[in-house]
Structure formats: structure tokens, C-alpha cells
Amino acid sequence: MIFTCFIGNISYAFRDDYYPGEVPKIVREMQMVLHNIIVKAPKYNGNTLYRFTKPGDKTDFKIGEIYQPLHSLTTTTEDWKQNKSDVYIIKTLPKNETQAHNLYVIYNQGNENQVNFLEGTSFKITDIEQIEDTTYKRI
């Protein structure tokens, strides 16, 4: 049930930054169950993942900055080239070192090829470029 909620339309409920003040105990328990699901999924064995940002996602980065979200970062294997938001382009570590797990092998919602990073994973910002003819960036 936790997995269904997460991949469904209430994934925001698993994010610490959704709650003003202290995160409710029940949310911590939900996050723990989600972590146990993610860690059991096969590790991602590719090179590049994409995160098309949503409201609340950090986008005001500086090159060289380390970003460590407090939640499980959701990404996809597909570059949808939609140019409707900022996009994180993530170059992954080798399979034996990565914190990225293929959730789409458990359930592939709409062929999204969802890959999630374990909460607390660190990302180094190496480049930021403007997406041509838009107000959005590739990070």
C-alpha cells in the first residue's frame, strides 16, 4: 500500500519539506517502509537519469554545490525533452556504488521507467545551462 501511494498521486506526502515544523511520526514510519521497498529494488545500471522538477524542488543551485535532498529523489530513464520545467540531468555512479534503484521493475506506471535514489543521497552540481527559448535550466 505504501508503494502504491508513493508511485500514485500522493508522493509529496513522503517529503519532509511538505510538512511545516516537525514531520509527523506516521510519516517517518511511511518513509521507513518506502526505504525498505526502494533498497530491495534492483540497482540502476545506466549512466544518465532525468528529474523534471515540480513545485517545491530546489532549482537555485550554484556550480560546485552539493545537493542532498531529505527525501527519495524520483527520476526517470527517459529524456522527455518537454521544456516545461527545470530538469536535473544526473550522471550516475557505477552500479556497485549507486544509490539509484529501478522501481519500474516492480511496477511501471505509464512506462515512466521510474528510478529512485535513497533518501540522503548527495548530488554535486557540475553544470547549469539555459534551455534555449525558455526560462528553464538543465542542472
JOZIJO-V736072 format. One line per field, one symbol per residue. ss: DSSP state (A for helix, B for strand, O for the rest). phi: phi as a letter, one per 20 degrees, with the letter a starting at -180 (. if undefined). psi: psi as a letter, one per 40 degrees, with the letter a starting at -180 (. if undefined). A space follows every 50 residues. Layout:
BEGIN
ss->???
phi->???
psi->???
END
This chain:
BEGIN
ss->OAAAAAAOOOAAAAOAAAOOOOOOAAAAAAAAAAAAAAAAOOBOOOOBBB BBOOOOOOOOOOOOOBBOOOOOOBBBOOOOOOOOOOBBBBBOOOOOOOOB BBAAAOOOAAAOOBBBBOOOOOBBOOOOBBOOOOOOBBO
phi->.fffffeeecfgfeegffdfmffggffgfffffggffffefgffcddccc cefcgnffceecgnfddcfecffeccedefleldafceddeefggfdfde cffffebdfmlelfcdefgnfeceedaccfegmceecdd
psi->ddddddeaefddeehdedhhahhidddddddddddddddeiiihfadhii hhiiheihegiiheihhgieihhhiiehhefdfeiihhhhhiiideeieh hgdeedhghffefhhiiiiehihhheihihhhfieiih.
END
